[in-house]
């Protein structure tokens, strides 16, 4: 029987090569990890850096999935035990602990995971939260400038999602804020020791009162793996 901590729902945030999401999600489903959301994105890493890390093309898919911690632990053990690590998806998988989730969603995720993986919860993967997933929301057209600042502070690269401001009513009341409806969300994966400097520099150069109108936040990453 799984403990409360093993039943705790975690999120997997994956950035993979465009076109490989379907196969990737099928593999997750087979291991009891479901409830996927997929989005298109664009990588910002220079081509030479991508070659070094084997990250494929700049066209990316983002896949967000949910499952109990024990199921994810078992999947990681299987994936990292020799033959499982093929790096065929040209990207990165990050495991993130959630501070809250609705009870119904949690029950549905646990039920689906139990049906797909009866052996969940027997092994534990050591965690450390040594990395951060930095999220930067900026006006459209400022991604290159933000990434130049981020690289100057130690970032290796990022991934960009196109977005739209859902409700700018409050922001529009502030004359000094150059907010736009069209936004870009930049995700940057960085070691915790470097993340603070990256965030400080982005906020200093491209913060809310700048033309980029940038907002910066970070999420602790429990585990991260090249996939």
C-alpha positions in Angstrom: 0.0 0.0 0.0 1.4 3.4 -1.0 1.9 6.1 1.7 0.5 9.6 1.4 3.8 10.9 0.1 3.9 8.2 -2.5 0.3 9.1 -3.5 1.3 12.8 -3.8 0.8 14.1 -7.3 3.8 15.5 -9.2 4.0 17.2 -12.5 6.4 16.2 -15.3 7.4 19.2 -17.5 9.0 17.9 -20.6 10.6 19.8 -23.5 11.2 17.5 -26.5 11.9 17.6 -30.3 8.8 18.6 -32.3 6.9 15.6 -33.7 8.0 13.2 -31.0 5.3 14.0 -28.4 2.9 11.3 -29.4 5.4 8.5 -29.0 6.7 10.1 -25.8 3.2 10.3 -24.3 2.5 6.7 -25.3 5.5 5.6 -23.3 4.4 7.6 -20.3 0.9 6.1 -20.5 2.3 2.6 -20.6 4.1 3.4 -17.3 1.0 4.8 -15.5 1.7 8.5 -16.2 -1.1 10.3 -18.0 -3.2 13.5 -18.0 -1.1 15.2 -20.6 -1.2 18.7 -22.0 0.8 19.5 -25.2 2.0 22.8 -26.6 4.3 23.9 -29.4 7.4 25.9 -28.5 10.7 27.2 -29.9 14.1 26.7 -28.4 16.6 29.5 -28.0 19.9 27.7 -27.6 22.6 28.4 -30.2 23.0 25.6 -32.7 26.5 24.8 -31.5 25.2 24.4 -27.9 22.4 22.1 -29.2 24.9 20.0 -31.0 27.0 19.6 -27.8 24.0 18.5 -25.7 22.3 16.6 -28.5 19.1 18.6 -28.3 18.1 18.3 -31.9 16.3 21.1 -33.6 14.9 24.4 -32.2 11.3 23.3 -32.9 10.1 21.9 -29.6 7.0 20.3 -28.0 6.2 20.9 -24.4 4.3 18.0 -22.7 2.9 18.5 -19.2 1.9 15.3 -17.4 0.7 14.3 -13.9 1.1 11.1 -11.8 1.7 10.0 -8.2 5.2 10.4 -7.0 5.8 6.7 -6.6 4.7 6.0 -10.2 7.1 8.7 -11.5 9.9 7.3 -9.3 9.4 3.8 -10.7 9.4 5.2 -14.3 12.7 7.0 -13.6 14.3 3.9 -12.2 13.2 2.0 -15.3 14.3 4.8 -17.6 17.7 5.2 -16.1 18.6 1.5 -15.6 20.8 1.0 -18.6 18.8 0.2 -21.7 16.0 2.6 -20.9 18.1 5.7 -21.5 18.1 6.2 -25.3 17.9 10.0 -25.4 15.7 9.6 -28.4 13.4 12.6 -27.7 16.1 15.3 -27.9 15.1 17.2 -24.8 14.7 17.4 -21.0 12.2 16.0 -18.5 11.7 17.9 -15.2 9.8 16.5 -12.2 8.1 19.2 -10.1 6.3 18.7 -6.7 3.0 20.5 -6.6 2.0 22.6 -3.6 -1.7 22.0 -4.3 -4.1 20.2 -6.6 -7.9 19.7 -6.5 -9.0 16.5 -4.7 -11.0 15.2 -7.6 -8.1 15.6 -10.0 -5.8 13.9 -7.5 -8.2 11.0 -7.2 -8.5 10.6 -10.9 -4.8 10.7 -11.5 -4.2 8.1 -8.7 -6.9 5.8 -10.1 -5.6 5.9 -13.6 -2.1 5.3 -12.4 -3.1 2.3 -10.3 -4.8 0.8 -13.3 -1.8 1.2 -15.5 0.9 0.3 -12.9 0.1 -2.2 -10.2 3.7 -2.2 -8.9 3.9 1.5 -8.1 5.4 2.7 -4.9 7.9 0.0 -4.1 11.1 2.0 -4.9 12.2 5.5 -4.1 14.3 7.9 -6.1 16.5 10.4 -4.2 15.5 14.0 -4.8 17.4 17.2 -4.2 15.8 20.3 -5.8 19.2 21.4 -7.1 17.6 23.1 -10.1 15.0 25.7 -10.9 12.6 26.2 -13.8 12.6 30.0 -14.4 9.5 31.4 -16.1 9.7 34.8 -17.8 6.6 36.5 -19.3 7.5 39.4 -21.6 6.0 41.5 -24.4 6.3 39.9 -27.8 9.5 40.6 -29.6 11.8 40.8 -26.5 12.8 37.2 -26.3 16.2 37.6 -27.9 17.1 40.5 -25.6 16.0 38.6 -22.5 18.0 35.6 -23.5 21.1 37.7 -24.1 20.8 39.0 -20.6 20.1 35.5 -19.2 23.1 34.0 -21.0 25.3 36.8 -19.6 24.1 35.7 -16.1 24.9 32.0 -16.8 21.9 30.6 -18.6 22.6 27.9 -21.3 19.4 28.4 -23.3 15.6 28.5 -23.1 12.3 27.6 -24.7 9.7 30.0 -25.8 5.9 29.7 -25.9 3.6 32.2 -27.6 0.9 33.4 -25.3 -1.8 36.1 -24.9 -2.6 38.2 -21.9 -6.0 37.0 -20.7 -7.1 40.1 -18.7 -5.0 43.3 -18.8 -7.6 45.5 -17.1 -5.5 46.2 -14.0 -2.3 46.7 -16.0 -3.9 49.1 -18.5 -4.6 51.4 -15.6 -0.9 52.0 -15.0 0.4 54.4 -17.6 4.0 53.6 -16.9 3.6 49.9 -17.8 4.1 49.1 -21.5 2.0 45.9 -21.4 1.0 44.2 -24.6 -1.7 41.6 -25.2 0.7 39.4 -27.2 3.2 37.8 -24.8 6.1 35.3 -24.9 6.8 32.9 -22.1 10.4 31.9 -21.8 11.3 28.8 -19.8 14.9 28.5 -18.6 16.3 25.5 -16.7 19.2 26.4 -14.4 21.1 25.2 -11.3 19.7 26.8 -8.2 23.0 28.6 -7.6 22.8 30.3 -11.0 19.0 30.8 -11.1 19.0 33.7 -8.6 21.5 35.7 -10.6 19.7 35.0 -13.9 16.4 36.2 -12.4 18.0 39.3 -10.8 19.5 40.3 -14.1 16.4 39.7 -16.2 14.3 41.7 -13.6 16.9 44.5 -13.5 17.1 45.0 -17.3 13.6 43.7 -18.5 11.4 44.2 -15.5 7.8 45.3 -15.3 8.6 49.0 -15.8 10.8 48.3 -18.9 9.6 48.1 -22.5 9.8 44.3 -22.2 7.4 44.5 -19.2 8.9 41.3 -17.9 7.7 39.3 -14.9 10.0 36.6 -13.5 9.3 33.6 -11.2 10.9 30.2 -10.5 9.7 26.7 -9.6 12.0 24.2 -7.8 12.7 21.1 -9.9 12.8 17.9 -7.9 14.5 15.8 -10.5 15.7 16.4 -14.1 16.8 14.0 -16.9 17.9 14.3 -20.4 15.6 12.2 -22.6 
